Amino acid sequence: MKALVATGDAVEPVRFAEVEQPRPGPGEVLVKVEAFSVNRGETFQLEAPRDGWRPGKDVAGLVVQAAADGSGPAVCRRVVGHPPAAGWAEYVCVPVSSLAELPDRLDAVRAAALPLAGLTALRLLRTVGAVAGRRVLLTGASGGVGHYFTELAAAAGAELTVVTASPERGRRLAELGAAEVVHELGEARGPYDLVLESTGGAGLPLALARLARRGTLVWFGQASRTPATLNFFDFFAGPESATLRHFHYADSDVPDGEDLATLVRLAAAGRLTPEIGLVAPWERTATTLTDLRDRRIRGKAVLTVA
């Protein structure tokens, strides 16, 4: 079958190759991929790919071989999946526990934009608990996680301030329910009951300074790719006795498939909106990756597989 493999070349980070079609293991189905989306983490991995690794964690398509033990969706069922890797291909094996079936009213392109960003946003909201009436600050809100979290948190009653450098994305976040949009973290007034921080570097201490006494900061990313430095005594300037919590979306007691089913239900009902910046044939994947790196694409990039 055809698959996209990593090259380690910044100019052309992926190329097509002929690889052996995968065979489902126990508890897995074989999916014919119709569409896949690109995640920021994958673009980082492409810069220095591990031997044998192939990208692809967010896919949608058709089950062509069911699990041998009879679990999971049957052949010809449309699904969205979150495999560990290798989804940028004609076929991919996906654990039954990482699949959700798709209704007719949700197409493969929108479904492929759901998994990683949607799982992250949903689990962030679950981690922080009830947000109704609470003041919440979200940094790095321009991406897929930011859009999904804004929509979910606003619907749950949060008074949400989002940080985005893009006026265009800020307007969209306001439409999705953000109470306030700022373009620099220093403009966020605070204090906030909750801060969700995804940039790291210099942004983390700035975000912490806007946290209320005994508030909680959830650190869920480091988009700046720069380590953060914190000063113990800065806590006394406002966020005294605050909680600083690390978050990783994969550290969940709920299987991916169950949370994917929730995301599918919300998206199909129009209560969760995949923000798609580009839909293109997968022959344009290398160009798309370059455009994403140079920030010429806003929103999710979804590639369709012929």
N, C-alpha and C positions, 0 to 999 in steps of 0.2 A: 504494500500500500504506500501511498504518498504521505509524508510527514514533514513538518518543519523541524529542523535540527539547529542547535546553537553553533555559531561559528567562532565566537570570541572576538569578532571583528566589529568595531564600533560603526563602521560605514554600512556594513551589511550584516546585522547581528544574527539573522537566520537565513537558511537556504532550504530548498526542497531536497529530499532524499528518498530513496526507496528503502523501506524497512519492513521487517517481518510483521504481518498482522498479529496483534496480541491475542492470546487465548485466555478466556476468563478463568480465574482461579475460584476456589470455594467462596461462595457468597458474593460473586461478581457477575455483572452482565456485560455484554458487548454492545456498545452504542455506536451507531453510525452518526458521525458528527455533522450537524447542519450549520452550527454557528459556534464561535467561541469569542470570549472577550479577553482583553489584556489588562493585567494588574500591575501596579507600580512595582511590587516586589519581584515580579518576573522580569521586569526590565532591568532591575538591579542585578539579578542573577545572571542575566545574559551578558553582563560585562565581564564576568569571569566564571563561565559555566563549569560545573563539575563534569567529569568524564561520564558519559552515558546518560546524562540528564537531558530530558526534552521538556520544553515548556508546555503549560496548558492545564489550568486548574478550574476554569469556568467553561462549561460546555452545555449545549442543548442539542438534542437529536432524537434518534429513533432506536429503540431496542431491537437488535437483530439476532441476539442470542440470549435467552433467559438464563438465570442462575440455575445450576444443576440441581440444587436442593429444593427448587420450587419456590424460593422466597423472592420477593421483589416483583417488579412489573413484568408483564408477559411480552412476548415478541409483538412488535408493531405498536407498542405504546410509546407516545411521545414523552420525553423526560428532560429535566434539567439535572445536571450532575456536577459534583465537586471532586474529581479524581485527585490523587496526590500529585500527578504530573502527566505529561505526554498527551494532553488533549488537543494540541494543535496538529491534528492528523485526521485522516479519513475515518479511522476507528479508534476507540479507546475503551479500555476496561474500567468500569466504575463499581466500587463496592455498593451493594444494595443499600447499605446504611447511609450512603451519600447521594441518594437519588430522590427526586420527587416527580410524580407524574404531572403532566401539563394539561389543562383544559383547552378546548378548541379555541377559546377567545384570547389565549396568550400565545403569541408567536415565538419562534425559536430565537429571533434576534433580541427581543426584550427579555426573554428568559435567560439567555446567556449572560446578560449584564447583571444578573441577580446574585450569584453565589458568594464570592468572597466579600465584596463590599456590603452586600445585604446581610450576610451572617455577622459581619463585624458590627454593623450598626444595631442590629437586633440584640446581639449579646452585650453590647455596651449599655443599651437601655436596661436590659435585665440586670446587669452588674450594679448599676447605680440605683436601681429600685424606683419607687414612686417619685415622679418628677412634677406632678401637678402642683402649681403654685410656687415652684422652686426656681430660683435664678440660676441659669446654666450658661456657661461659656464654652464654646467649641472653637478650637483653633484649626487651621488648615482645612477649612470647610468646603473648598472648591471641588474636591473630588467626589467619587461615588459614595464613600462612607459618609461624608459630610451631608450630601443631599438626602440619603436615606435616613440618617439620624435626625436631620432637621424635620423631615416629614413625620417620622414616628414620634419624636419627642414633642413636637407642637401638637399633634393629635392627642397626646397623653397629658397635655395641660402645662408643659414647661414654658417658662418665660426665657426664651433662648436668644442669646447674643452669639453671632457667628463672625469669625474673622476670615476674610477672603481678600486677596489683593485685586481681584477682578471686579469692576463695577457690574459687568454683565452677569457674572455668577452671583453677585450680591443681590441683584434684582430678582433673580430666579429663587434664591434662598428665601427672600422675603415673601414671594408668592407661595412658597411651600410652608410658610408659617413662622419664620424667624421674626422675633419681635424687634430686633435691632441688628444692623449690619455695620461692621467697622472694617476698615481696610488695613489698619495697623493694630497690632496687639496693644500698643500703648494707648490707643483710643478707647479701649474697653474700660468702662468706668468702675464696675464692681461696687461693693464686693459680691462675689458669687457663692452660692451654696455648693455648687459643683463646677469643676473645670475639667474638660476633656481635652487633653493636650496631645498633638500628633506631630509636632515639628522638632522637638528636642533642641539641642544647641542653646543659643541665647534665648529662645522662646520659652523654654521651660521655667526658668526663674521669673521671667516677666509674667507668665500665666499664674504661677504660684502666688505672686504678690497681689493678685486680684481675687484671691480666695478668701472667704470669710473665716473668722475664727471657728475652729473645729470643723471646717469644711473638708471636702474630699476632692483630691485631684487624681484623675485616672490618666495614666500615661500610656497611650496606645500606639505610638509610632515615633519615628525619628526621621521625618522627611528631609530635614536639613542635612542628614548624614553626619552631623557634628555632635560629639558628646556634650552633655550638659554639666555645668558646675553649679552646685547649690551651696549656700552659706547657711549654716545652722542658725545663726543669729538673725537672719532675715525673717524667720518665722515670727519673731517677736514684734515685727513691724505691722502685723495684721493677721496672718493666717496661723495664729498661735494654736498649738495642739492639733494642727491639721493632719489629715491622713493622705499619704502619697501611695498610690496603688499602681502596680504594673498590670497591664492587660494584654493577653494574647488570645485572639479570637478562637484558636483551635483548642484552647483549654476549656472545654465545655462538657458538662454532664449530659447535655441534650444532643443526641446524634444529629449530624448534619442534615440527614434526610428529613427529620421532623421539623427542623427550623426552615429548611428549604420549602417544605410544604406550607408553612406559615407565610413565607415571603410570596410564594406563588398565589396563595389565596388573596393576600392583600393587593398584589399587583393586578390580578384578574378582576378584582372588585373596584379598581381605580383608586385604591387608598395608598398605594406605593408606586412611585413613578420612576422607572429607569431613565436616567438622563444620558442619552446616547448622542455623542458628538460626531460619530462617523460610522457608517456601515459600508463595507467594501468587500470585494472578493478576496479570498486569502492569498491570492497571488500578490497582493499589495501589502502583505504583512511587514516586510522589511522597511518599506517606505513609511508605513504607519508608525512603526516603532521610532523611526527618526523624527517624525512629526510630533509624536508624544514627548520625546526627549526635549525637543525645542519648543514645546508648549504651543504648537500650532493647532492642537486639537483640544477642545474643552468638552468634558463629558467622556463617557465610556466609548472606547473604540471596539466595535464588534465586527469580526471577519466571518464571512459566509463561505462554507466549504461546498464546492461544486460536486 
